[in-house]
Amino acid sequence: MPECITSQNSMPRCEKGKFQQPKEISPELEEQISGFSQKTIVLSETLRKFKANVTLDPDMAHPILILSANRKSVRWGDTWQDLPNTPERFDTELCVLGCEGFTSGRHCWEVEVGAGQYWSVGVARESVGRKGEISHSPEGGIWAVGWCWGGQFRALTSPVTPLPLSRVPSRIRVCLDCDRGQVTFIDAGDEAPIFTFPPGSVPGERIQPWLWVEPGSQLRLCP
């Protein structure tokens, strides 16, 4: 019987018509694989259980931001829209809030961040400032992460916390726990944790989804 031809890129290797036995998986590796699988299952179940259907509020969006008809995405516009300057609308910061507000329980939603230059995603308290410049930090009533000036992915703490990720996530999951006063950000692609504002960080008031968009960026709330 002819011998099987092997190469560096071949799949199973065999010799004289017999396949080589695969090497056994070490108990340590098997435990790691099992742990990763269990973690992925738990995170997925958490998302399903606490998933919130979030939409954007056009009455709060900065006039240069364009919202989609279904209020699920926002992008930078070319011209300043002629909109009423109500107390609820941001007039300087390029922000928009979600229509939904949360005061108790756990809530998760995902944001597709695309390939824009500068953007941030997170949450803000209902009383966050709408007029003039505001601090993108917990002191300003905002808890977020984003791709910011200087070409760096950061948590918007005070001062900011650089996040040395191997890659910038394309979809970010925001997990808000109102009862613990905590918000966590997860890479929705591989379920890897990004950053957590610790328990007690978020005050006990109505909290809303928050997005910040700079030129060339577009953010979309996933279904």
C-alpha positions as CSV (number, residue, x, y, z in Angstrom):
1,M,0.0,0.0,0.0
2,P,1.5,3.4,-0.9
3,E,2.5,5.7,1.9
4,C,0.5,8.9,2.5
5,I,2.2,12.1,1.4
6,T,2.5,14.6,4.2
7,S,3.3,18.3,4.2
8,Q,3.4,21.2,6.7
9,N,-0.1,22.3,5.7
10,S,-1.7,18.9,5.5
11,M,-4.4,17.9,8.0
12,P,-4.3,14.3,9.3
13,R,-0.9,12.6,8.9
14,C,-0.7,8.9,8.2
15,E,2.1,6.4,7.6
16,K,1.7,3.0,5.8
17,G,-2.0,3.4,5.7
18,K,-2.4,4.1,9.5
19,F,-3.5,7.4,10.9
20,Q,-1.5,8.8,13.7
21,Q,-3.3,9.0,17.0
22,P,-4.2,12.6,18.0
23,K,-2.4,13.9,21.1
24,E,-4.4,14.0,24.3
25,I,-5.6,17.3,25.6
26,S,-4.0,18.2,28.9
27,P,-6.4,18.5,31.9
28,E,-5.2,22.2,32.2
29,L,-6.1,23.0,28.6
30,E,-9.4,21.1,28.9
31,E,-10.3,23.1,32.0
32,Q,-9.5,26.4,30.2
33,I,-11.6,25.5,27.2
34,S,-14.5,24.5,29.5
35,G,-14.2,27.6,31.5
36,F,-14.2,29.8,28.4
37,S,-17.2,28.0,27.0
38,Q,-19.1,28.3,30.3
39,K,-18.2,32.0,30.5
40,T,-19.5,32.6,27.0
41,I,-22.7,30.8,27.7
42,V,-23.3,32.8,30.9
43,L,-22.6,36.1,29.1
44,S,-24.9,35.2,26.3
45,E,-27.7,34.2,28.7
46,T,-27.2,37.4,30.6
47,L,-27.7,39.5,27.4
48,R,-30.8,37.6,26.5
49,K,-32.3,38.0,30.0
50,F,-31.5,41.6,30.5
51,K,-31.5,42.9,26.9
52,A,-33.0,46.4,26.5
53,N,-34.6,47.7,23.3
54,V,-32.9,51.1,23.1
55,T,-33.7,53.9,20.7
56,L,-32.3,57.4,20.4
57,D,-34.2,60.6,21.3
58,P,-34.2,63.1,18.4
59,D,-35.2,65.9,20.8
60,M,-31.9,65.6,22.7
61,A,-29.5,65.2,19.8
62,H,-27.1,67.9,18.8
63,P,-28.4,69.7,15.7
64,I,-25.5,68.5,13.5
65,L,-26.2,64.8,14.2
66,I,-28.5,62.8,11.9
67,L,-30.6,60.0,13.3
68,S,-32.0,57.2,11.2
69,A,-35.8,56.8,10.7
70,N,-35.9,53.9,13.2
71,R,-33.8,55.9,15.7
72,K,-31.3,53.1,15.9
73,S,-28.3,54.9,14.4
74,V,-26.6,58.3,14.5
75,R,-24.0,59.9,12.3
76,W,-22.3,63.3,11.8
77,G,-24.2,65.5,9.3
78,D,-22.8,68.0,6.8
79,T,-25.0,70.9,7.9
80,W,-26.5,72.3,11.1
81,Q,-30.2,71.4,11.2
82,D,-32.7,74.1,12.0
83,L,-34.1,72.6,15.2
84,P,-35.6,74.2,18.3
85,N,-33.0,74.8,21.1
86,T,-35.0,73.2,23.8
87,P,-33.6,72.7,27.4
88,E,-33.2,69.0,26.6
89,R,-31.1,69.4,23.5
90,F,-27.3,69.3,23.5
91,D,-26.1,72.6,21.9
92,T,-22.3,72.2,22.1
93,E,-21.4,68.6,22.8
94,L,-21.9,66.2,19.9
95,C,-24.1,63.9,22.0
96,V,-27.4,62.1,22.0
97,L,-29.3,60.2,24.7
98,G,-31.5,57.2,24.5
99,C,-35.2,57.5,25.0
100,E,-35.2,54.9,27.6
101,G,-34.1,55.6,31.2
102,F,-33.4,53.1,33.9
103,T,-33.6,53.4,37.7
104,S,-33.5,49.8,38.9
105,G,-32.5,46.3,37.7
106,R,-30.0,45.2,35.1
107,H,-30.0,46.2,31.4
108,C,-27.8,45.4,28.5
109,W,-27.6,46.7,24.9
110,E,-25.0,46.6,22.1
111,V,-23.6,49.4,19.9
112,E,-21.9,48.8,16.6
113,V,-19.1,51.4,16.4
114,G,-17.9,50.8,12.8
115,A,-14.7,52.4,11.6
116,G,-15.2,56.0,12.5
117,Q,-12.4,58.2,13.9
118,Y,-13.7,59.4,17.2
119,W,-16.7,58.2,19.2
120,S,-17.7,57.2,22.7
121,V,-20.5,54.9,24.1
122,G,-21.8,54.6,27.6
123,V,-24.5,56.0,29.9
124,A,-25.3,59.3,31.4
125,R,-27.5,60.5,34.2
126,E,-30.7,62.2,33.2
127,S,-29.5,65.5,34.7
128,V,-26.3,65.6,32.6
129,G,-25.6,69.1,31.3
130,R,-27.0,69.9,27.8
131,K,-25.8,73.5,27.3
132,G,-22.1,74.4,26.7
133,E,-19.1,72.2,27.3
134,I,-19.5,69.3,29.7
135,S,-16.9,66.9,31.2
136,H,-17.0,63.4,29.6
137,S,-16.4,61.8,32.9
138,P,-18.2,60.6,36.0
139,E,-17.9,64.1,37.4
140,G,-19.8,65.3,34.4
141,G,-22.5,62.6,34.8
142,I,-21.1,60.3,32.1
143,W,-19.6,56.8,32.3
144,A,-18.2,55.7,28.9
145,V,-15.4,54.2,26.8
146,G,-14.4,55.3,23.4
147,W,-11.9,56.0,20.6
148,C,-10.7,59.5,21.5
149,W,-8.4,62.2,20.3
150,G,-4.8,61.0,20.2
151,G,-5.7,57.7,18.6
152,Q,-6.2,55.8,21.8
153,F,-9.0,53.7,23.1
154,R,-9.9,54.9,26.6
155,A,-12.2,54.6,29.6
156,L,-13.5,58.1,30.2
157,T,-12.5,58.2,33.9
158,S,-10.9,61.3,35.4
159,P,-8.2,61.3,34.4
160,V,-8.8,59.0,31.4
161,T,-7.7,55.4,31.6
162,P,-5.9,54.1,28.5
163,L,-7.1,50.6,27.4
164,P,-4.3,48.7,25.6
165,L,-6.5,46.3,23.6
166,S,-5.1,44.3,20.8
167,R,-7.8,45.6,18.6
168,V,-10.7,48.1,18.8
169,P,-14.0,46.3,19.2
170,S,-16.5,46.6,16.3
171,R,-19.4,46.0,18.7
172,I,-19.6,47.0,22.3
173,R,-22.0,45.6,24.9
174,V,-23.1,48.1,27.6
175,C,-24.2,46.4,30.8
176,L,-25.9,48.6,33.4
177,D,-26.6,47.4,36.9
178,C,-28.7,50.1,38.5
179,D,-29.0,48.4,41.9
180,R,-25.2,48.1,42.2
181,G,-24.5,51.4,40.6
182,Q,-22.2,49.8,38.1
183,V,-21.6,49.8,34.4
184,T,-19.5,47.2,32.4
185,F,-18.3,47.3,28.8
186,I,-17.7,44.0,26.9
187,D,-16.4,43.3,23.5
188,A,-19.5,41.6,22.0
189,G,-17.4,39.9,19.4
190,D,-15.3,37.6,21.6
191,E,-17.1,38.3,25.0
192,A,-13.8,39.8,26.4
193,P,-14.3,42.4,29.2
194,I,-13.2,45.9,28.3
195,F,-13.7,48.0,31.4
196,T,-15.9,48.3,34.5
197,F,-16.8,51.3,36.5
198,P,-17.0,49.8,40.0
199,P,-20.1,49.3,42.2
200,G,-21.3,52.6,43.5
201,S,-19.9,54.6,40.7
202,V,-23.3,55.4,39.0
203,P,-25.6,57.4,41.2
204,G,-29.1,56.3,42.1
205,E,-31.0,58.4,39.6
206,R,-32.5,57.8,36.1
207,I,-29.7,56.6,33.8
208,Q,-29.9,56.8,30.0
209,P,-27.8,55.4,27.1
210,W,-25.3,58.0,25.8
211,L,-23.5,58.3,22.5
212,W,-20.9,60.8,21.3
213,V,-20.1,61.2,17.6
214,E,-17.4,63.1,15.8
215,P,-17.0,63.7,12.0
216,G,-16.7,60.5,10.0
217,S,-18.2,58.3,12.7
218,Q,-21.5,56.4,12.8
219,L,-22.9,54.5,15.7
220,R,-25.7,51.9,15.5
221,L,-27.8,50.3,18.2
222,C,-28.0,46.6,17.5
223,P,-31.4,45.0,17.3
